[in-house]
Amino acid sequence: MRVAIIGGGAAGFFTAIQLKEKFSDKVEVVIFEKSNKVLEKVRLSGGGRCNCSNTFENVRDLKEVYPRGHQLMKKALKRFGSKEVFQWFVAHGIDLKVEDKGRVFPKSNNSMEIVNLFLHLANKYNIVIKTNTPINSLTGLKKFDAIVLATGGYNNETLFKELESKGQKIKPFIPSLFSFNIEDEGLRELSGLVVKDAEILLCSTKFKYKDDLLITHWGVSGPATLKLSSFGAEYLYNNHYQSELLINWSGKTYTQVQQIIEEKLITNANKLIKNFNPLSLPNNLWEYLGAKALGKKFENKVVSINQKDINRITNILCSDKYFIKGRYKEKSEFVSCGGIALEGIDTLTMESKVIKNLYFVGEALDIDAITGGFNLQATWTTASLCSIS
């Protein structure tokens, strides 16, 4: 059996390797990659460390981590989940470790260990790799018995349009996992600052997330922002990446913050307000927020704070409002939502219901996740199911 795989990334390579390990010489595999490099996203993943999976120990419901595709993943993970991924990598000589929030990395902290493993196995199993070879139509692959599409629409718009013309339902590819541009000079001056367990919310929506927030020279990023962008991807796209954003710098409720401030007023009466910092935020952040809340009065002593001032400080700490003016177009770990609609495939085999012997894995599917190793887990899982079928 001859199999063509379109896409030389994680999904394409893992499908190819799984095919050869399951069926050996009974299958010939050719990987087609449009660029001159393969496995580039694997190399860049996790800041060069490759967050290759997650234990899911902290996940109560897959909806929490898969904004799209959680129903398919619920069934698929029972057949090839994080334990199977862990066992596969260890069996192939890569020692793994578990970090906070269940994130799984190579012990070496080097993504090239996985890249080199895949290249080694491709060579060992005589998998043909053709780089600089874009596939813009299925018509040129008629000599193959099966075709696996393992790349997203951003990389092959022409091919996805052809599939759509044949009746394959496709959801628009739009960005996910991105940071926000905020034109606030005072905020940008705090670039590099990380605020633990901040909660951010897109106004007029139910989309909110609580995690570490990074202030950047263009606005905000970090886990909280990336996760919020994942859940709010379609909303933000439809609103041209413009929206009001509320930041709860404290991560606490309004009542809790107000109570803390009132209690600490008594014991800090003679301090300057700028040295007060009731929630022990980074000092420069407190100075920025306090001055926003109180203006010139921020230079006075704590004893001068009245009830209106307490309300202003509490408001700024719990619901500081900004305006998102676009997304930061960082391409290093680009993830998109959208792709082949899941109702158009057999979710047990990854085969198209419309085009016989055509399969979809990884980014080609309308499955995407927040950060933490969940996207690569979906890649390994769908690739494994495809190779079995």
DASUL-V663210 format. One record per backbone hydrogen bond with DSSP energy under -0.5 kcal/mol. CO is the residue of the C=O (numbers start at 1). NH is the residue of the N-H. Records with the same first field share a line. If there is no record, write none. Layout:
CO: NH  NH
This chain:
1: 28
2: 145  146
3: 30
4: 6  148
5: 7  32
6: 150
8: 39
9: 13
10: 14
11: 15
12: 16
13: 17
14: 18
15: 19
16: 20
17: 21
18: 22
19: 23
20: 24
23: 26
24: 27
28: 3
29: 128
30: 5  32
31: 33  130
32: 7
33: 133
35: 132
39: 43
40: 44
41: 45
44: 47  48
45: 48  49  50
46: 49
48: 111
49: 106
50: 52
53: 104
56: 59
58: 60
61: 64
62: 65  66
65: 67  370
68: 368
69: 73
70: 74
71: 75
72: 76
73: 77
75: 78
76: 79  80
81: 85
82: 86
83: 87
84: 88
85: 89
86: 90
87: 91
88: 92
89: 94
90: 93
93: 95
95: 107
97: 105
99: 102
100: 103
102: 55
103: 99
104: 52  53
105: 97
106: 109
110: 113
111: 114  115
112: 116
113: 117
114: 118
115: 119
116: 120
117: 121
118: 122
119: 123
120: 124
121: 125
122: 127
123: 126
126: 128
128: 31  130
129: 131
130: 33
134: 136
137: 140
138: 141
139: 142
141: 144
146: 4
147: 149  359
148: 6  150
149: 361
152: 155  156
156: 160
157: 161
158: 162
159: 163
160: 164
161: 165
162: 166
163: 166  168
164: 167
167: 169
169: 341
171: 339
172: 174
174: 337
176: 335
179: 328
180: 182  220
181: 325
182: 184
184: 188
185: 189
187: 190
188: 191
190: 193
193: 215
194: 196
195: 198  213
198: 211
199: 248
200: 209
201: 203  246
202: 205
206: 208
207: 202
209: 200  211
211: 198
212: 224
213: 195
214: 221
215: 192
218: 182
219: 216
220: 180
221: 214  225
222: 226
223: 227
224: 228
225: 229
226: 230
227: 231
228: 232
230: 233
232: 236
233: 237
234: 238
235: 239
236: 241
237: 240
239: 242
241: 326
243: 324
244: 203
245: 322
246: 201  248
247: 249  320
248: 199
253: 257
254: 258
255: 259
256: 260
257: 261
258: 262
259: 263
260: 264
261: 265
262: 266
263: 267
264: 268
266: 269
268: 271
269: 303
271: 302
272: 275
273: 276  277
277: 280
282: 285  286
283: 287
284: 288
285: 289
286: 290
287: 291
288: 292
289: 293
290: 294
291: 295
294: 297
295: 298
296: 299
297: 300
298: 274
300: 273
301: 304
302: 305
306: 310
307: 311
308: 312
309: 313
310: 314
311: 315
312: 316
313: 317
314: 318
315: 319
317: 249  250
320: 247
322: 245
323: 183
324: 243
326: 181
327: 329
328: 179  330
329: 331
331: 334
335: 176
337: 174
339: 171
340: 366
341: 344
342: 345
344: 353
345: 347
346: 349  350  351
350: 360
351: 346
354: 356
355: 358
357: 147
358: 352
359: 149
361: 364
362: 365
364: 340
365: 367
368: 68
373: 377
374: 378
375: 379
376: 380
377: 381
378: 382
379: 383
380: 384
381: 385
382: 386
383: 387
384: 388
385: 389
